[in-house]
């Protein structure tokens, strides 16, 4: 095994997986706990093993324990290189998860690379930008779980760890691999974590060459696109037989994200004429109305898919509806994320019932929490990363006797055309 990765959600797991898979490396994602699938008979051993801890929304102590245990599993599997994969804007339990990996490994130093230029993430003088806008001024400022009110990555990470944090700026990166490697070695003597500026893809190539022998990397998936070449891996393709699509059925798309990128993708799919079915979350708080809502949407989606149409299932997005759901959740003692999780679980239940009734084996899901909920409800324990559709957005093949070809999409990734491209991809394979 070349590298072991610990990721904090399933869409991020797939995101880093495709970076390696594009170079011909076999990348598998496993739910953790549940990593007993690593030793499943008849499953080819991967080059890259990714453990999804689903810890982004956990309390910090729970996240720490998950990452510590996952790292130990990867060590036992023979990994000598490790990557702690985070959100590309530092949402989540960043500091404690980085600390957990270092503690498990008995290490005291890691290089942190967060920039993802192909998805509009740059780090310049330690300040993180999203499509040219400072992180604190971007759409992530009001994230319901992790509002990002600062842009300085050193400050953000330092506030979450007992270890020291430093920076290597873009001017050093621009001097080339040797200068950067020297700066990293000097940083090792001063700090426990060093964040490296990323201005563009060429900077990532330089960084990958400089860190190719580093035992611990942290940050976004983007660096993984350049690591195989830095390691000397020759691109290759593996033959694979995909399950044929069920004849006469359309493809189901389920979207739970409220990010503006997902909103644009929904509208583009509507413009293509794909019938859309809205889940009204206000009906989910009482068991009877929840069951009625789930049953009716299941029936309508099943009918559309059996008629050969693609179908879109999405949660209500009107601000007044979202506000009403949050207010009702608060009245019942639920946090904002607790209310959101209720919606994701209802979407997952509808998806599962549709699959049970139709044997559908092509699926697109948008939103990290919704993707996690769907994977849990369907009992998915492992995924093989398949093909990239857009940067950081791959299709995946479930590991098991009755494989499912699916796309699990981060809510903030992808162009407005992505849903349409993903549906075309799923139907052509």
N, C-alpha and C positions, 0 to 999 in steps of 0.2 A: 504494500500500500504506500502510495507516494505522500498523501497528506490526509489528516483528519480534521474535520471542520465541525465546530459547534455553532449552531445558528439559533436565533431566538424566535423565529416563526417560520411557517412552512413556505410562504412566498419568497422570503429571503433565502431559505435553503435551496429552493429551485433556481433562484437568481444566481447564486454562486456556482451551483452545479452546472449550469449551462456554459459558464465561462470555461470550465475545464472540459466539458463534453465537446465543445467546438473544436478542440485540439485532438479529438479522438480518444480522450481518456474516458474510462467508464466511471460515471458518477452516480452513486446511489444515495437517496435520502431516506432515513429511517426515523420514525417517531421515537422519542425518548421521554420517559422510560418506555420499554418495549423493544429495546435494541437486541433482543434475542434473535431477531430476524437476521442479524449479521452472520449468523452461522446456519442459516436455513439451507437444507439440502437442495441441490439442484440449481442454486442461484450462484452465478459466476461472481467471484470475488472482485469487488470494484477497485479501481485505482484511487478513487477519492471517496471517502466515506463521510457523509454529512449527517449529523444527529440534530434533529429539530427538537429543542427543549420546550418550545411554545411558552417561553418565559418572559416575553416582553411586558406583559401586563401583570405578572406575578409580584407579590411583595418582594423587596430586595433579598431577604434572607432565604426565601424559597428559590429565587432565581440563582443565588449563589450555590445552593446545594445541588441544583440540577446541573449547572455548568461544571462544578467540581466533579460530580459523579460521571457525567458524560465524557469529560476529559480523561478520567481514569479508564473508562471503557475503551476509548481510542488508544490509550497507552498499552493496554492489555492486548489489543488487536495488532500491535506492532508499529503504530505510527511513530515517526520521529520528527515530523513537521506538523504544526498545528496552526489553525486559523480560527479566531473568534469573530464570527460574522455578525455585524450589527446592521441596523437601519442606516441608510446613507445620509441621514440627518441627525444621528445620535439620539433618536427616541428609544426609550427603554431603560433597563437597568445596566447602563453601560459600565460604570466603574466597578460595581460588585462582580459583574460577569467577567470582566478582564482580570480582576484580582483572583477570582475563583480558578480560572485557567492557570495563571502563574502559580498559585498556591498548590494546585494539583500536580503541576510539573516540577515544583521545587525551583522555579526560575524567578528572576527578578528584573527581566527586561523584555520589552516587546516594542515593535515598530507599528505605529497606527497610521493607516492610510484610508481616509474617508472619501476622498474625491471620486466622482463618477462622471467624467465629462460627457459621455454619451447620453446620460440622463440629466444633464444640466447642473451637476453638483461640482463646484470648484472650491478649493481651499487656497486662499492667497493671504500670506502673512498671518496665518492661523485663523483668519476669518472665513467662515463657510458661507457660500452663496448657492442659491437655488435659482437656476435660469437667470443669473445676473442680479438677483435680489438677495440682500443679506438674510440669513436664516431667520432672524428675529422679526423681519418684515414680510416673510413669505407666508404661504398658506398654512405652514406648520406652526405659526405663532399661536393659533387657537386650537391646536390638536386637543381633543377631549381628554386623552389620557396623559400625554406628555407635551404640554404647551411649551414651545421653544421660544424663550424670551431673551436669549443671548445668541451671539453669532461666533464668539471666540471659542474655538474648540479646546484650547488649553484650559480656559476657565471652566468650561462645561465639565470636562473630564476630571479636572483637579477637585471640583466640588463633590465628586462622587467616589473618590478613592483616597486611601491613606498614603498611597505611593506618590512619588513626585512625577511631574509631567513637564516636558519641554517641547521645543519646536525646531524643525529644520525648514527654513523658508525656501521659496521657489528659486531664489538666486543661487543657492547651493545646488539644487537639483539641476539647474541649467548648466552647471559646470561639468556634468557628466557622471558616469557610473563610479569612477575611481574617487572623485571628490566627495560624492555622496556616501560611498562606503566608509571613507575616512571620517566623515561627519557623524555617521551612525555609531562608529566605534568610539568616537569621542563622547557622544551622547550617552553611551552605555555607562560611562564613568560618572556622569552627572545626574542622570534621571533614570526612573524605572520605565516610563513610557515616553516615546518621542513621536510626535505627530509630524508628518511630512506633508508639505504643501503639494497640491496637485492642480496645475493650471490647465493641462490638456493631455491628450492621449500619449503624446511623445514623452511627457513627464512620467506617466505611468510605466512606459517601457524602460526608462532609465531607472526608476525605482525598483521595478521587478528584477532587473539585472543586479542591482546593488543588494537586494534582500534575498536573493534566491537561496542562500544557505542559512538564513535566519530561522531558528527553531519555532519562533512564535510571531505571528502577524495578527493584527486586529483591524477591524473596520469594515468597510463596504466590500462588495463583491468585485469591484472594478479591477483591482490589482490582479485577480485570478485570471483575467483574460490574457494578461501578458506573462504570467509565471511559466506556463508550459514551454514557451519559446526560450525563456531564460534558463529553464532546466535542460534544454536541448531535446524536448519532446517533438517528434516529427508528426505533423497532422496526419490523421488516418480516419477511415470510416469503418464501422462495424455493421455487418449485415444483421438485420433483425426482421422477424415476421411480426407484423402488427395484426391485431384482431380486426377482421373486416367490420365495417359499420353495419348496423342492423338495417336491412333493406326496408325502405319506405319510411324511415324515421328521420325527422329533422334533428338538429343539434340544440341542446338546452344551454342557455346562458343565465347564470344566477349572479346578481350584483347586489352586494350589501354595503359597499363603500359609499361614503358621502363626500369624497374628495372631488374637487372640480374636474380633475382629469377623467374620472369615471363618469361624471355628468356629461362631459363632451362626448365620450365614447357611447353612452346610452343614446344620446340624440342622433349620433351618426348611424347607429343601428336602426333606430326608428325610421330615419330617412330612407333606409334601404327597404323599408316595408316589413320589417320583422315585427310580428305582433308582440305587444308588451303587456305584461300582467303585473299589477302593482300590489304589493303586500302592505296593507294598512296596519302598522304596529299597534295602533290603539286597541285593536281587537285581541291582543295577545296576553293581556293581564289576567283574564278569567279563563279557567280551563275549558268551559263550554264554548265560549266565543273563539278561543284559540283553535280548538279542534275543528270548529265549523270553518274558520278561515283557511286552515291548512288543507282540509278536505276539498273545499271548493276550488282553491287554486290548483291543487293536484289534478282534479278532474279536468279543468280548463286547459292546463298545460299538456296533459296526456292527450286530450283530443286534438290540440294543435299539432303536436309532434307526430301523432299517428296519421294525420292528413298530409304529412311530408313537409310541413313548415318548420323552420327554425322558430324558437320561442325564447322570449326574454322575460325573466322573473327579476323584479327589483323592488327594493323597499321604497316607501314613500319618501320623497325628498323635499316637499314643500316646507319652508321654514316654520310655518305655524303648526304643522303636524309633528315635526321633529321636536319643537318646543313643548307641545302638549304631551308627547310621549315621555320626555325627560321629566316634566312636572309630575305626571302620574307615577313614574318610577320613583321619584323622590318621595312622594306621598306614601309609597309603599315600602320605603326604606332602602331603595335601590340606588346605587351610585349611577353616574352617567354611563360608565362602562358596563355596569350591571344591566341597565336597560338596553344598551347596544348589543350585549351578549344574548339577551333574550330574542332580539330580532335575528341575529345570526343563526341561533339554534332553530328558529322557526323556518328560516330559509333552508337550512340543512335538512330538516325533517321533510319539507316539500320535495327537495331534490331526491332524497332517498326513496320516498314513496313513488315518485315518477319513474325512477330507475327500476324499482321492484315491479311496477306494473307494465313497463315497456321493454325491459332488458336493454335500455339505452346504454351505449358504451363510448359515447363521445360527449364531453362536458367542458364548459368554460365557467370559471368562478372568479369573480372580481372582489377584492378586499381581503386583507390578511386575516382578520378575525373570522370572516365568513368562510374563507378557504380552510382554516383550522377546524371550524365547526363541521363542514362538509366531510373533511377527511376523517374526523373522529366518528361521525354518524355512519359513514360507509365502511368503517373498520379498516381503513388504509394504513398499513404498517410500514410500507416501503414503496419508494418510487425510483424508477430509472429515468434520468434526465434524457430527453429525446432530441428535439430540434429547436433552435432559436427562431422566434417569430419577429420580435423586435428586441433591442438591447435589454438584457436582463429578464426577458419574458419568454420562457420556453414551453414546449409541450412536454408531458411526462407520461410514462407508461407504468401503471401500478404493477407491483410484483405480486404474483399469485396465479392461481389456476384460471381465473376469468379476468384477464387484464382489461383495464379501462384506460383509454387515451384521453387525457385531460389537460387543461391549461388552468393554472392557479395564478392569478394576477394580483400583484400589489396595487392598491387603490391609487397610488400617486404616480405610477409608471405608465408609459405608453402614449402614443399619439392619438388624436381623435378617431383615427381609422382602425385602431387596434382591434376592437371587437369584431369588425367585419373581416379583417385579415385572419384573426384567430379562427373564426367559424369556417372560412375557406380552407385554412390549413387542416382543421380537424376533418372536414369532409373529403379532402383530397388524399388522405392517408389511409 
